[in-house]
Amino acid sequence: MSDTLTTVVSSKDAGQRCDRFMINTWPQFSRAQIQRWLETGAITVNGASMKASHKMHEGDRVLLTPPEMAPSELIAENIPLTILFEDRDLIVVNKSPDMVVHPGAGQTSGTLVHALLGHCKDLRGVGDQERPGIVHRLDKGTSGVIIVAKSDESHRALQTQFQTRQVVKEYMAVLQGIPKGRAGVWDKPIGRHPVHRQKMAVTQKGRASLTRWECVETFGRFASLVHLFLHTGRTHQIRVHAAHAGHPLIGDATYSAGRAKIGPEEWRKIVSEFTRPALHAFRLQIAHPRTGETMEWTAPIPDDMQNLILAARAHVEEGND
């Protein structure tokens, strides 16, 4: 079995439905997975199985032990991909939101890896057996550019570029509120949250983490479209830095409870219905692993974020701030 994940319900989460609490607490898993594990007993509350509709109480102890997938179960799947570039060495994909990058505990199908195996018959065995071809990752809810190696040589070369920070990574995000100034740097160490171990946090014992940002557009006082540049690549880095600065990403239930604190009522309703962090991997630049040529790819902001931006503009035009 997989390692057990544990959390304790805080006062602010008391009263939530059991399934909603689990989804917010472990965003790396899908709603369907959470509901299935509640039904099968893989999730327990105070040692007992619970229905999805059960209301959580402060102090409840929650354990999740997702079933582990064996590497031999990796099966190619016919899942459509938006391919930005491909040659014999690598493939660059515009990942859709809500697609998990690679199989893991409880995620046994429907991942980017399964789709890639269906597209690239020779990908199996490149690099990590359980994550063939993968040299970096995007969170489940993050859309945008991701690069995958198609040979062991490319895998090693690309991994080195990521590890030595030679890769240019740019993102677009919609934040709650407006950060002070039109541009700036978030230079705060990030490590595992001291209590909620499935989350990350700014902590003095964390690893050096630097995010540069600049405002592209502001929407009254209630939201902003921000261009971000990652100089390090910590887990949830942008999400943690933005939340620590007081401007969490729209839709980020893990680091902001997903609720808009300011703005017109209709805008807050729109935000409550936006079901993923409003974060998009906009641009990626590397040196080609075989030729050394500088190559870059961009992916347009997806429809759900575009609609969010349009809604914010509309509220400003209506005189709301």
BARO-255622 format. One record per residue (C-alpha): residue number from 1; residue in three letters; chain; x, y negated, z. Coordinates in Angstrom, 3 decimals. Layout:
<rec i="NUM" aa="ala" ch="A" X="X" Y="Y" Z="Z"/>
...
END
This chain:
<rec i="1" aa="met" ch="A" X="0.000" Y="0.000" Z="0.000"/>
<rec i="2" aa="ser" ch="A" X="1.022" Y="-3.630" Z="-0.437"/>
<rec i="3" aa="asp" ch="A" X="2.165" Y="-5.894" Z="2.355"/>
<rec i="4" aa="thr" ch="A" X="-0.754" Y="-7.143" Z="4.410"/>
<rec i="5" aa="leu" ch="A" X="-1.608" Y="-10.847" Z="4.245"/>
<rec i="6" aa="thr" ch="A" X="-2.883" Y="-12.405" Z="7.461"/>
<rec i="7" aa="thr" ch="A" X="-4.528" Y="-15.694" Z="8.365"/>
<rec i="8" aa="val" ch="A" X="-6.576" Y="-17.167" Z="11.202"/>
<rec i="9" aa="val" ch="A" X="-9.651" Y="-19.320" Z="10.598"/>
<rec i="10" aa="ser" ch="A" X="-9.165" Y="-22.926" Z="11.713"/>
<rec i="11" aa="ser" ch="A" X="-11.866" Y="-25.249" Z="13.007"/>
<rec i="12" aa="lys" ch="A" X="-12.099" Y="-27.064" Z="9.667"/>
<rec i="13" aa="asp" ch="A" X="-12.841" Y="-23.793" Z="7.857"/>
<rec i="14" aa="ala" ch="A" X="-15.416" Y="-22.542" Z="10.344"/>
<rec i="15" aa="gly" ch="A" X="-18.866" Y="-22.156" Z="8.796"/>
<rec i="16" aa="gln" ch="A" X="-17.616" Y="-21.290" Z="5.312"/>
<rec i="17" aa="arg" ch="A" X="-18.895" Y="-18.177" Z="3.587"/>
<rec i="18" aa="cys" ch="A" X="-16.461" Y="-15.309" Z="3.898"/>
<rec i="19" aa="asp" ch="A" X="-15.849" Y="-14.977" Z="0.152"/>
<rec i="20" aa="arg" ch="A" X="-15.341" Y="-18.734" Z="-0.316"/>
<rec i="21" aa="phe" ch="A" X="-12.867" Y="-18.854" Z="2.553"/>
<rec i="22" aa="met" ch="A" X="-10.865" Y="-15.965" Z="1.034"/>
<rec i="23" aa="ile" ch="A" X="-10.819" Y="-17.575" Z="-2.413"/>
<rec i="24" aa="asn" ch="A" X="-9.520" Y="-20.864" Z="-0.977"/>
<rec i="25" aa="thr" ch="A" X="-6.977" Y="-19.112" Z="1.238"/>
<rec i="26" aa="trp" ch="A" X="-5.544" Y="-16.787" Z="-1.422"/>
<rec i="27" aa="pro" ch="A" X="-5.895" Y="-18.629" Z="-4.751"/>
<rec i="28" aa="gln" ch="A" X="-3.491" Y="-16.200" Z="-6.434"/>
<rec i="29" aa="phe" ch="A" X="-6.366" Y="-13.698" Z="-6.530"/>
<rec i="30" aa="ser" ch="A" X="-9.521" Y="-13.997" Z="-8.602"/>
<rec i="31" aa="arg" ch="A" X="-13.045" Y="-14.345" Z="-7.253"/>
<rec i="32" aa="ala" ch="A" X="-13.880" Y="-10.884" Z="-8.631"/>
<rec i="33" aa="gln" ch="A" X="-10.905" Y="-9.327" Z="-6.822"/>
<rec i="34" aa="ile" ch="A" X="-11.855" Y="-10.945" Z="-3.501"/>
<rec i="35" aa="gln" ch="A" X="-15.446" Y="-9.762" Z="-3.811"/>
<rec i="36" aa="arg" ch="A" X="-14.343" Y="-6.231" Z="-4.737"/>
<rec i="37" aa="trp" ch="A" X="-11.947" Y="-6.050" Z="-1.777"/>
<rec i="38" aa="leu" ch="A" X="-14.669" Y="-7.247" Z="0.588"/>
<rec i="39" aa="glu" ch="A" X="-16.873" Y="-4.418" Z="-0.691"/>
<rec i="40" aa="thr" ch="A" X="-14.133" Y="-1.770" Z="-0.394"/>
<rec i="41" aa="gly" ch="A" X="-12.821" Y="-2.867" Z="3.002"/>
<rec i="42" aa="ala" ch="A" X="-9.422" Y="-4.085" Z="1.781"/>
<rec i="43" aa="ile" ch="A" X="-10.309" Y="-7.344" Z="3.581"/>
<rec i="44" aa="thr" ch="A" X="-11.271" Y="-7.217" Z="7.242"/>
<rec i="45" aa="val" ch="A" X="-12.347" Y="-9.866" Z="9.742"/>
<rec i="46" aa="asn" ch="A" X="-11.425" Y="-9.090" Z="13.343"/>
<rec i="47" aa="gly" ch="A" X="-10.805" Y="-5.506" Z="12.259"/>
<rec i="48" aa="ala" ch="A" X="-14.175" Y="-4.946" Z="10.587"/>
<rec i="49" aa="ser" ch="A" X="-15.463" Y="-5.116" Z="7.034"/>
<rec i="50" aa="met" ch="A" X="-17.663" Y="-8.112" Z="6.273"/>
<rec i="51" aa="lys" ch="A" X="-20.223" Y="-9.106" Z="3.673"/>
<rec i="52" aa="ala" ch="A" X="-19.368" Y="-11.936" Z="1.280"/>
<rec i="53" aa="ser" ch="A" X="-22.110" Y="-14.083" Z="2.828"/>
<rec i="54" aa="his" ch="A" X="-20.770" Y="-13.757" Z="6.388"/>
<rec i="55" aa="lys" ch="A" X="-20.055" Y="-17.166" Z="7.963"/>
<rec i="56" aa="met" ch="A" X="-16.547" Y="-17.570" Z="9.341"/>
<rec i="57" aa="his" ch="A" X="-15.832" Y="-18.659" Z="12.919"/>
<rec i="58" aa="glu" ch="A" X="-12.865" Y="-20.484" Z="14.356"/>
<rec i="59" aa="gly" ch="A" X="-10.253" Y="-17.998" Z="15.547"/>
<rec i="60" aa="asp" ch="A" X="-11.397" Y="-15.150" Z="13.276"/>
<rec i="61" aa="arg" ch="A" X="-8.385" Y="-13.032" Z="12.274"/>
<rec i="62" aa="val" ch="A" X="-8.436" Y="-12.040" Z="8.619"/>
<rec i="63" aa="leu" ch="A" X="-6.334" Y="-9.273" Z="7.064"/>
<rec i="64" aa="leu" ch="A" X="-5.989" Y="-8.541" Z="3.352"/>
<rec i="65" aa="thr" ch="A" X="-4.217" Y="-5.408" Z="2.164"/>
<rec i="66" aa="pro" ch="A" X="-4.583" Y="-5.372" Z="-1.630"/>
<rec i="67" aa="pro" ch="A" X="-3.900" Y="-2.074" Z="-3.400"/>
<rec i="68" aa="glu" ch="A" X="-0.516" Y="-1.994" Z="-5.053"/>
<rec i="69" aa="met" ch="A" X="-0.189" Y="-1.361" Z="-8.762"/>
<rec i="70" aa="ala" ch="A" X="2.442" Y="1.067" Z="-9.966"/>
<rec i="71" aa="pro" ch="A" X="4.685" Y="-0.105" Z="-12.830"/>
<rec i="72" aa="ser" ch="A" X="3.576" Y="2.863" Z="-14.938"/>
<rec i="73" aa="glu" ch="A" X="0.060" Y="1.408" Z="-15.031"/>
<rec i="74" aa="leu" ch="A" X="1.093" Y="-1.517" Z="-17.264"/>
<rec i="75" aa="ile" ch="A" X="-1.107" Y="-1.169" Z="-20.318"/>
<rec i="76" aa="ala" ch="A" X="-1.108" Y="-3.360" Z="-23.416"/>
<rec i="77" aa="glu" ch="A" X="-4.358" Y="-5.300" Z="-23.819"/>
<rec i="78" aa="asn" ch="A" X="-5.834" Y="-7.084" Z="-26.809"/>
<rec i="79" aa="ile" ch="A" X="-6.143" Y="-10.547" Z="-25.261"/>
<rec i="80" aa="pro" ch="A" X="-5.944" Y="-13.609" Z="-27.554"/>
<rec i="81" aa="leu" ch="A" X="-2.901" Y="-15.838" Z="-27.051"/>
<rec i="82" aa="thr" ch="A" X="-2.219" Y="-19.402" Z="-28.161"/>
<rec i="83" aa="ile" ch="A" X="1.323" Y="-19.030" Z="-29.505"/>
<rec i="84" aa="leu" ch="A" X="3.340" Y="-22.224" Z="-29.915"/>
<rec i="85" aa="phe" ch="A" X="6.501" Y="-20.563" Z="-31.236"/>
<rec i="86" aa="glu" ch="A" X="7.944" Y="-17.108" Z="-31.780"/>
<rec i="87" aa="asp" ch="A" X="11.135" Y="-15.618" Z="-33.170"/>
<rec i="88" aa="arg" ch="A" X="13.104" Y="-12.435" Z="-32.485"/>
<rec i="89" aa="asp" ch="A" X="14.445" Y="-13.824" Z="-29.189"/>
<rec i="90" aa="leu" ch="A" X="11.515" Y="-15.477" Z="-27.464"/>
<rec i="91" aa="ile" ch="A" X="7.854" Y="-16.346" Z="-27.542"/>
<rec i="92" aa="val" ch="A" X="6.312" Y="-19.589" Z="-26.262"/>
<rec i="93" aa="val" ch="A" X="2.664" Y="-19.550" Z="-25.195"/>
<rec i="94" aa="asn" ch="A" X="0.149" Y="-22.184" Z="-24.152"/>
<rec i="95" aa="lys" ch="A" X="-1.255" Y="-20.381" Z="-21.101"/>
<rec i="96" aa="ser" ch="A" X="-4.926" Y="-20.879" Z="-20.433"/>
<rec i="97" aa="pro" ch="A" X="-6.088" Y="-21.913" Z="-16.956"/>
<rec i="98" aa="asp" ch="A" X="-7.077" Y="-19.058" Z="-14.629"/>
<rec i="99" aa="met" ch="A" X="-4.799" Y="-16.512" Z="-16.344"/>
<rec i="100" aa="val" ch="A" X="-2.357" Y="-14.833" Z="-13.966"/>
<rec i="101" aa="val" ch="A" X="1.156" Y="-14.588" Z="-15.439"/>
<rec i="102" aa="his" ch="A" X="2.141" Y="-11.094" Z="-14.324"/>
<rec i="103" aa="pro" ch="A" X="0.615" Y="-8.066" Z="-12.567"/>
<rec i="104" aa="gly" ch="A" X="0.920" Y="-7.868" Z="-8.816"/>
<rec i="105" aa="ala" ch="A" X="-0.953" Y="-6.806" Z="-5.741"/>
<rec i="106" aa="gly" ch="A" X="-4.550" Y="-6.328" Z="-6.813"/>
<rec i="107" aa="gln" ch="A" X="-4.073" Y="-7.870" Z="-10.285"/>
<rec i="108" aa="thr" ch="A" X="-3.940" Y="-4.817" Z="-12.516"/>
<rec i="109" aa="ser" ch="A" X="-5.267" Y="-6.180" Z="-15.811"/>
<rec i="110" aa="gly" ch="A" X="-5.972" Y="-9.317" Z="-17.790"/>
<rec i="111" aa="thr" ch="A" X="-2.618" Y="-10.982" Z="-17.124"/>
<rec i="112" aa="leu" ch="A" X="-0.341" Y="-12.770" Z="-19.547"/>
<rec i="113" aa="val" ch="A" X="2.002" Y="-9.764" Z="-19.405"/>
<rec i="114" aa="his" ch="A" X="-0.803" Y="-7.412" Z="-20.496"/>
<rec i="115" aa="ala" ch="A" X="-1.605" Y="-9.763" Z="-23.371"/>
<rec i="116" aa="leu" ch="A" X="2.065" Y="-10.023" Z="-24.366"/>
<rec i="117" aa="leu" ch="A" X="2.449" Y="-6.238" Z="-24.357"/>
<rec i="118" aa="gly" ch="A" X="-0.459" Y="-6.100" Z="-26.783"/>
<rec i="119" aa="his" ch="A" X="1.266" Y="-8.638" Z="-29.018"/>
<rec i="120" aa="cys" ch="A" X="4.939" Y="-7.637" Z="-28.677"/>
<rec i="121" aa="lys" ch="A" X="5.287" Y="-3.869" Z="-28.782"/>
<rec i="122" aa="asp" ch="A" X="9.002" Y="-4.007" Z="-27.868"/>
<rec i="123" aa="leu" ch="A" X="8.602" Y="-6.241" Z="-24.810"/>
<rec i="124" aa="arg" ch="A" X="8.268" Y="-3.374" Z="-22.326"/>
<rec i="125" aa="gly" ch="A" X="11.476" Y="-2.970" Z="-20.320"/>
<rec i="126" aa="val" ch="A" X="12.877" Y="-6.453" Z="-21.038"/>
<rec i="127" aa="gly" ch="A" X="14.175" Y="-7.764" Z="-17.704"/>
<rec i="128" aa="asp" ch="A" X="12.003" Y="-6.747" Z="-14.759"/>
<rec i="129" aa="gln" ch="A" X="10.053" Y="-3.517" Z="-15.339"/>
<rec i="130" aa="glu" ch="A" X="6.970" Y="-4.924" Z="-13.630"/>
<rec i="131" aa="arg" ch="A" X="7.267" Y="-8.360" Z="-15.260"/>
<rec i="132" aa="pro" ch="A" X="8.687" Y="-7.684" Z="-18.730"/>
<rec i="133" aa="gly" ch="A" X="10.036" Y="-10.787" Z="-20.449"/>
<rec i="134" aa="ile" ch="A" X="9.042" Y="-13.196" Z="-17.673"/>
<rec i="135" aa="val" ch="A" X="11.724" Y="-15.792" Z="-16.814"/>
<rec i="136" aa="his" ch="A" X="9.537" Y="-18.359" Z="-15.030"/>
<rec i="137" aa="arg" ch="A" X="5.915" Y="-18.590" Z="-14.018"/>
<rec i="138" aa="leu" ch="A" X="2.964" Y="-20.914" Z="-13.749"/>
<rec i="139" aa="asp" ch="A" X="0.383" Y="-20.640" Z="-10.997"/>
<rec i="140" aa="lys" ch="A" X="-2.832" Y="-18.897" Z="-11.960"/>
<rec i="141" aa="gly" ch="A" X="-4.746" Y="-22.182" Z="-12.170"/>
<rec i="142" aa="thr" ch="A" X="-2.031" Y="-24.092" Z="-14.033"/>
<rec i="143" aa="ser" ch="A" X="-2.322" Y="-24.296" Z="-17.815"/>
<rec i="144" aa="gly" ch="A" X="0.362" Y="-25.053" Z="-20.365"/>
<rec i="145" aa="val" ch="A" X="3.724" Y="-24.111" Z="-21.834"/>
<rec i="146" aa="ile" ch="A" X="5.425" Y="-20.911" Z="-20.679"/>
<rec i="147" aa="ile" ch="A" X="8.370" Y="-19.177" Z="-22.338"/>
<rec i="148" aa="val" ch="A" X="8.961" Y="-15.414" Z="-22.438"/>
<rec i="149" aa="ala" ch="A" X="12.120" Y="-13.533" Z="-23.457"/>
<rec i="150" aa="lys" ch="A" X="11.897" Y="-10.760" Z="-26.058"/>
<rec i="151" aa="ser" ch="A" X="15.299" Y="-9.171" Z="-25.412"/>
<rec i="152" aa="asp" ch="A" X="17.557" Y="-8.526" Z="-22.421"/>
<rec i="153" aa="glu" ch="A" X="20.133" Y="-10.964" Z="-23.820"/>
<rec i="154" aa="ser" ch="A" X="17.549" Y="-13.739" Z="-24.080"/>
<rec i="155" aa="his" ch="A" X="16.186" Y="-12.888" Z="-20.662"/>
<rec i="156" aa="arg" ch="A" X="19.605" Y="-13.310" Z="-19.036"/>
<rec i="157" aa="ala" ch="A" X="20.364" Y="-16.534" Z="-20.922"/>
<rec i="158" aa="leu" ch="A" X="17.014" Y="-18.136" Z="-20.131"/>
<rec i="159" aa="gln" ch="A" X="17.141" Y="-17.108" Z="-16.478"/>
<rec i="160" aa="thr" ch="A" X="20.534" Y="-18.792" Z="-16.215"/>
<rec i="161" aa="gln" ch="A" X="19.137" Y="-22.013" Z="-17.685"/>
<rec i="162" aa="phe" ch="A" X="16.287" Y="-22.059" Z="-15.170"/>
<rec i="163" aa="gln" ch="A" X="18.555" Y="-21.213" Z="-12.245"/>
<rec i="164" aa="thr" ch="A" X="21.071" Y="-23.938" Z="-13.154"/>
<rec i="165" aa="arg" ch="A" X="18.327" Y="-26.524" Z="-13.808"/>
<rec i="166" aa="gln" ch="A" X="19.108" Y="-27.012" Z="-17.488"/>
<rec i="167" aa="val" ch="A" X="15.437" Y="-26.749" Z="-18.451"/>
<rec i="168" aa="val" ch="A" X="13.293" Y="-29.884" Z="-18.845"/>
<rec i="169" aa="lys" ch="A" X="9.834" Y="-29.339" Z="-17.319"/>
<rec i="170" aa="glu" ch="A" X="7.098" Y="-31.967" Z="-17.535"/>
<rec i="171" aa="tyr" ch="A" X="3.543" Y="-31.805" Z="-16.244"/>
<rec i="172" aa="met" ch="A" X="0.338" Y="-33.836" Z="-16.329"/>
<rec i="173" aa="ala" ch="A" X="-1.962" Y="-33.930" Z="-13.314"/>
<rec i="174" aa="val" ch="A" X="-5.065" Y="-35.712" Z="-12.061"/>
<rec i="175" aa="leu" ch="A" X="-4.639" Y="-36.820" Z="-8.449"/>
<rec i="176" aa="gln" ch="A" X="-7.033" Y="-38.030" Z="-5.810"/>
<rec i="177" aa="gly" ch="A" X="-6.421" Y="-41.741" Z="-5.303"/>
<rec i="178" aa="ile" ch="A" X="-3.443" Y="-43.693" Z="-6.649"/>
<rec i="179" aa="pro" ch="A" X="0.150" Y="-43.244" Z="-5.417"/>
<rec i="180" aa="lys" ch="A" X="1.890" Y="-46.435" Z="-4.294"/>
<rec i="181" aa="gly" ch="A" X="3.749" Y="-48.072" Z="-7.169"/>
<rec i="182" aa="arg" ch="A" X="3.571" Y="-47.153" Z="-10.831"/>
<rec i="183" aa="ala" ch="A" X="6.378" Y="-44.599" Z="-10.508"/>
<rec i="184" aa="gly" ch="A" X="8.501" Y="-42.928" Z="-7.886"/>
<rec i="185" aa="val" ch="A" X="10.253" Y="-39.838" Z="-6.568"/>
<rec i="186" aa="trp" ch="A" X="9.034" Y="-37.261" Z="-4.070"/>
<rec i="187" aa="asp" ch="A" X="12.187" Y="-35.903" Z="-2.445"/>
<rec i="188" aa="lys" ch="A" X="11.004" Y="-33.646" Z="0.378"/>
<rec i="189" aa="pro" ch="A" X="12.161" Y="-30.107" Z="1.286"/>
<rec i="190" aa="ile" ch="A" X="9.610" Y="-27.352" Z="0.739"/>
<rec i="191" aa="gly" ch="A" X="9.348" Y="-24.033" Z="2.542"/>
<rec i="192" aa="arg" ch="A" X="6.832" Y="-21.473" Z="3.710"/>
<rec i="193" aa="his" ch="A" X="4.033" Y="-22.903" Z="5.865"/>
<rec i="194" aa="pro" ch="A" X="4.829" Y="-22.094" Z="9.501"/>
<rec i="195" aa="val" ch="A" X="1.302" Y="-20.823" Z="10.235"/>
<rec i="196" aa="his" ch="A" X="-0.408" Y="-20.011" Z="6.924"/>
<rec i="197" aa="arg" ch="A" X="2.318" Y="-17.901" Z="5.356"/>
<rec i="198" aa="gln" ch="A" X="0.605" Y="-17.671" Z="1.970"/>
<rec i="199" aa="lys" ch="A" X="0.975" Y="-21.461" Z="1.593"/>
<rec i="200" aa="met" ch="A" X="3.957" Y="-23.759" Z="1.169"/>
<rec i="201" aa="ala" ch="A" X="4.588" Y="-27.004" Z="3.049"/>
<rec i="202" aa="val" ch="A" X="7.004" Y="-29.904" Z="3.409"/>
<rec i="203" aa="thr" ch="A" X="9.305" Y="-28.772" Z="6.211"/>
<rec i="204" aa="gln" ch="A" X="12.766" Y="-29.787" Z="7.355"/>
<rec i="205" aa="lys" ch="A" X="13.863" Y="-26.148" Z="7.153"/>
<rec i="206" aa="gly" ch="A" X="12.723" Y="-25.908" Z="3.535"/>
<rec i="207" aa="arg" ch="A" X="14.760" Y="-26.028" Z="0.328"/>
<rec i="208" aa="ala" ch="A" X="15.621" Y="-29.310" Z="-1.374"/>
<rec i="209" aa="ser" ch="A" X="12.785" Y="-30.213" Z="-3.766"/>
<rec i="210" aa="leu" ch="A" X="12.572" Y="-33.233" Z="-6.051"/>
<rec i="211" aa="thr" ch="A" X="9.654" Y="-34.376" Z="-8.211"/>
<rec i="212" aa="arg" ch="A" X="9.746" Y="-37.580" Z="-10.271"/>
<rec i="213" aa="trp" ch="A" X="6.406" Y="-39.111" Z="-11.230"/>
<rec i="214" aa="glu" ch="A" X="4.864" Y="-42.024" Z="-13.099"/>
<rec i="215" aa="cys" ch="A" X="1.258" Y="-43.169" Z="-13.394"/>
<rec i="216" aa="val" ch="A" X="-0.157" Y="-42.956" Z="-16.906"/>
<rec i="217" aa="glu" ch="A" X="-3.664" Y="-44.201" Z="-16.094"/>
<rec i="218" aa="thr" ch="A" X="-5.643" Y="-45.165" Z="-13.010"/>
<rec i="219" aa="phe" ch="A" X="-9.375" Y="-44.825" Z="-12.467"/>
<rec i="220" aa="gly" ch="A" X="-10.533" Y="-47.479" Z="-10.045"/>
<rec i="221" aa="arg" ch="A" X="-9.168" Y="-46.510" Z="-6.662"/>
<rec i="222" aa="phe" ch="A" X="-10.410" Y="-42.949" Z="-6.704"/>
<rec i="223" aa="ala" ch="A" X="-8.135" Y="-41.061" Z="-9.136"/>
<rec i="224" aa="ser" ch="A" X="-5.056" Y="-41.263" Z="-11.348"/>
<rec i="225" aa="leu" ch="A" X="-3.522" Y="-39.434" Z="-14.292"/>
<rec i="226" aa="val" ch="A" X="0.144" Y="-38.813" Z="-13.502"/>
<rec i="227" aa="his" ch="A" X="3.108" Y="-37.610" Z="-15.564"/>
<rec i="228" aa="leu" ch="A" X="5.480" Y="-35.483" Z="-13.464"/>
<rec i="229" aa="phe" ch="A" X="9.049" Y="-34.282" Z="-14.006"/>
<rec i="230" aa="leu" ch="A" X="10.291" Y="-31.267" Z="-12.049"/>
<rec i="231" aa="his" ch="A" X="13.963" Y="-31.405" Z="-11.071"/>
<rec i="232" aa="thr" ch="A" X="13.638" Y="-28.262" Z="-8.949"/>
<rec i="233" aa="gly" ch="A" X="11.209" Y="-25.374" Z="-9.258"/>
<rec i="234" aa="arg" ch="A" X="9.844" Y="-24.463" Z="-5.842"/>
<rec i="235" aa="thr" ch="A" X="6.607" Y="-22.546" Z="-5.434"/>
<rec i="236" aa="his" ch="A" X="3.638" Y="-24.967" Z="-5.589"/>
<rec i="237" aa="gln" ch="A" X="6.119" Y="-27.872" Z="-5.674"/>
<rec i="238" aa="ile" ch="A" X="3.952" Y="-30.496" Z="-7.380"/>
<rec i="239" aa="arg" ch="A" X="0.870" Y="-29.483" Z="-5.401"/>
<rec i="240" aa="val" ch="A" X="2.693" Y="-29.659" Z="-2.072"/>
<rec i="241" aa="his" ch="A" X="4.498" Y="-32.942" Z="-2.823"/>
<rec i="242" aa="ala" ch="A" X="1.311" Y="-34.616" Z="-4.051"/>
<rec i="243" aa="ala" ch="A" X="-0.692" Y="-33.472" Z="-1.027"/>
<rec i="244" aa="his" ch="A" X="2.076" Y="-34.575" Z="1.355"/>
<rec i="245" aa="ala" ch="A" X="2.020" Y="-38.010" Z="-0.291"/>
<rec i="246" aa="gly" ch="A" X="-1.702" Y="-38.234" Z="0.467"/>
<rec i="247" aa="his" ch="A" X="-2.826" Y="-37.692" Z="-3.127"/>
<rec i="248" aa="pro" ch="A" X="-3.610" Y="-33.999" Z="-3.641"/>
<rec i="249" aa="leu" ch="A" X="-4.508" Y="-32.653" Z="-7.040"/>
<rec i="250" aa="ile" ch="A" X="-8.158" Y="-32.693" Z="-7.992"/>
<rec i="251" aa="gly" ch="A" X="-9.532" Y="-29.187" Z="-7.580"/>
<rec i="252" aa="asp" ch="A" X="-6.710" Y="-27.912" Z="-5.368"/>
<rec i="253" aa="ala" ch="A" X="-8.680" Y="-26.058" Z="-2.711"/>
<rec i="254" aa="thr" ch="A" X="-5.509" Y="-24.707" Z="-1.094"/>
<rec i="255" aa="tyr" ch="A" X="-3.946" Y="-28.079" Z="-0.310"/>
<rec i="256" aa="ser" ch="A" X="-6.923" Y="-30.420" Z="-0.163"/>
<rec i="257" aa="ala" ch="A" X="-10.060" Y="-28.300" Z="0.366"/>
<rec i="258" aa="gly" ch="A" X="-10.900" Y="-29.458" Z="-3.185"/>
<rec i="259" aa="arg" ch="A" X="-13.052" Y="-32.367" Z="-1.993"/>
<rec i="260" aa="ala" ch="A" X="-12.727" Y="-35.937" Z="-3.244"/>
<rec i="261" aa="lys" ch="A" X="-12.462" Y="-38.298" Z="-0.282"/>
<rec i="262" aa="ile" ch="A" X="-13.253" Y="-41.486" Z="-2.219"/>
<rec i="263" aa="gly" ch="A" X="-15.116" Y="-42.546" Z="-5.357"/>
<rec i="264" aa="pro" ch="A" X="-18.758" Y="-42.693" Z="-6.426"/>
<rec i="265" aa="glu" ch="A" X="-21.064" Y="-39.869" Z="-5.380"/>
<rec i="266" aa="glu" ch="A" X="-21.407" Y="-38.489" Z="-8.904"/>
<rec i="267" aa="trp" ch="A" X="-17.596" Y="-38.368" Z="-9.251"/>
<rec i="268" aa="arg" ch="A" X="-17.271" Y="-36.477" Z="-5.976"/>
<rec i="269" aa="lys" ch="A" X="-19.811" Y="-33.970" Z="-7.258"/>
<rec i="270" aa="ile" ch="A" X="-17.762" Y="-33.489" Z="-10.451"/>
<rec i="271" aa="val" ch="A" X="-14.621" Y="-32.948" Z="-8.386"/>
<rec i="272" aa="ser" ch="A" X="-16.353" Y="-30.376" Z="-6.177"/>
<rec i="273" aa="glu" ch="A" X="-17.202" Y="-28.382" Z="-9.306"/>
<rec i="274" aa="phe" ch="A" X="-13.672" Y="-28.500" Z="-10.760"/>
<rec i="275" aa="thr" ch="A" X="-12.443" Y="-25.039" Z="-9.824"/>
<rec i="276" aa="arg" ch="A" X="-8.668" Y="-25.195" Z="-10.338"/>
<rec i="277" aa="pro" ch="A" X="-5.826" Y="-27.600" Z="-9.570"/>
<rec i="278" aa="ala" ch="A" X="-5.857" Y="-30.263" Z="-12.309"/>
<rec i="279" aa="leu" ch="A" X="-2.297" Y="-29.450" Z="-13.373"/>
<rec i="280" aa="his" ch="A" X="-0.960" Y="-28.823" Z="-16.874"/>
<rec i="281" aa="ala" ch="A" X="2.558" Y="-27.828" Z="-17.974"/>
<rec i="282" aa="phe" ch="A" X="2.772" Y="-30.392" Z="-20.733"/>
<rec i="283" aa="arg" ch="A" X="6.323" Y="-30.063" Z="-22.109"/>
<rec i="284" aa="leu" ch="A" X="9.217" Y="-27.608" Z="-21.897"/>
<rec i="285" aa="gln" ch="A" X="12.716" Y="-28.048" Z="-23.342"/>
<rec i="286" aa="ile" ch="A" X="15.467" Y="-25.409" Z="-23.444"/>
<rec i="287" aa="ala" ch="A" X="18.606" Y="-24.482" Z="-25.339"/>
<rec i="288" aa="his" ch="A" X="17.798" Y="-21.556" Z="-27.631"/>
<rec i="289" aa="pro" ch="A" X="19.299" Y="-18.464" Z="-25.956"/>
<rec i="290" aa="arg" ch="A" X="21.045" Y="-17.273" Z="-29.144"/>
<rec i="291" aa="thr" ch="A" X="21.768" Y="-20.381" Z="-31.226"/>
<rec i="292" aa="gly" ch="A" X="22.139" Y="-22.992" Z="-28.493"/>
<rec i="293" aa="glu" ch="A" X="19.862" Y="-25.353" Z="-30.413"/>
<rec i="294" aa="thr" ch="A" X="17.811" Y="-27.736" Z="-28.275"/>
<rec i="295" aa="met" ch="A" X="14.159" Y="-26.820" Z="-28.641"/>
<rec i="296" aa="glu" ch="A" X="11.034" Y="-28.264" Z="-27.066"/>
<rec i="297" aa="trp" ch="A" X="7.325" Y="-27.557" Z="-27.088"/>
<rec i="298" aa="thr" ch="A" X="4.283" Y="-29.479" Z="-25.912"/>
<rec i="299" aa="ala" ch="A" X="0.747" Y="-28.312" Z="-25.237"/>
<rec i="300" aa="pro" ch="A" X="-2.288" Y="-30.617" Z="-25.327"/>
<rec i="301" aa="ile" ch="A" X="-4.218" Y="-31.170" Z="-22.126"/>
<rec i="302" aa="pro" ch="A" X="-6.967" Y="-28.508" Z="-22.087"/>
<rec i="303" aa="asp" ch="A" X="-10.645" Y="-29.284" Z="-22.406"/>
<rec i="304" aa="asp" ch="A" X="-11.540" Y="-28.986" Z="-18.728"/>
<rec i="305" aa="met" ch="A" X="-8.945" Y="-31.584" Z="-17.713"/>
<rec i="306" aa="gln" ch="A" X="-9.817" Y="-33.790" Z="-20.699"/>
<rec i="307" aa="asn" ch="A" X="-13.457" Y="-33.750" Z="-19.592"/>
<rec i="308" aa="leu" ch="A" X="-12.387" Y="-34.633" Z="-16.046"/>
<rec i="309" aa="ile" ch="A" X="-10.380" Y="-37.606" Z="-17.355"/>
<rec i="310" aa="leu" ch="A" X="-13.284" Y="-38.743" Z="-19.549"/>
<rec i="311" aa="ala" ch="A" X="-15.650" Y="-38.559" Z="-16.571"/>
<rec i="312" aa="ala" ch="A" X="-13.268" Y="-40.672" Z="-14.482"/>
<rec i="313" aa="arg" ch="A" X="-13.043" Y="-43.308" Z="-17.228"/>
<rec i="314" aa="ala" ch="A" X="-16.818" Y="-43.368" Z="-17.568"/>
<rec i="315" aa="his" ch="A" X="-17.261" Y="-44.080" Z="-13.878"/>
<rec i="316" aa="val" ch="A" X="-14.778" Y="-46.960" Z="-14.072"/>
<rec i="317" aa="glu" ch="A" X="-16.593" Y="-48.399" Z="-17.095"/>
<rec i="318" aa="glu" ch="A" X="-19.810" Y="-48.263" Z="-15.090"/>
<rec i="319" aa="gly" ch="A" X="-18.195" Y="-50.563" Z="-12.534"/>
<rec i="320" aa="asn" ch="A" X="-17.370" Y="-47.939" Z="-9.902"/>
<rec i="321" aa="asp" ch="A" X="-14.051" Y="-48.124" Z="-8.072"/>
END
